[in-house]
Amino acid sequence: MGFDFHNLFSLPNAAAALLSVMQLTAYWLAGNKDRRGWWLGIAGAVPWCFVMVTSELYGLLPLVIGLQVIYVRNIVKWSREVPDES
């Protein structure tokens, strides 16, 4: 799924833009120590898998699996931390 500059408002371009915003938002939230970032990242796997299969971009599979492992790991790790009582 490359970005189609000849048809900017195509469905694949809209999907790529939406998924990009979703992933950037997830990282932004996680960087602000907001657990919702990790959950948003996990939720993003569903549309990424759809795009991967429909566009036959199976090279994205290691990335999608790797990100899910990291997201789940971080949720578990953050859940074990004791909140700072300052």
TABEL-V612500 format. One record per pair of residues at least 4 apart in sequence whose C-alpha atoms are under 8 Angstrom apart, sorted by the first residue. I is the first residue (numbers start at 0). J is the second residue. Records with the same first field share a line. If there is no record, write none. Layout:
I=J  J
This chain:
0=11  50  54  56
2=11  12  15
3=7  9  12
7=12
8=12  13
9=13
10=14
11=15
12=16
13=17
14=18  50
15=19
16=20
17=21
18=22  43  46  47
19=23
20=24
21=25  39  40  43
22=26  39  40  43
23=27
24=28  36
25=29  35  36  37  38  39  40
26=30  36  37  40
27=31  36
28=32  33  34  35  36  37
29=33  34  35  36  37
34=38  74  77
35=39
36=40
37=41  70  71  73  74
38=42  70
39=43
40=44  66  67  70
41=67  70  71
43=47
44=48  63  67
45=49
46=50
47=51  63
48=52  60  63
49=53
50=54  55  56
51=55  56  57  59  60
52=56  57
58=62
59=63
60=64
61=65
62=66
63=67
64=68
65=69
66=70
67=71
68=72
69=73
70=74
71=75
72=76
73=77
74=78
75=79
76=80
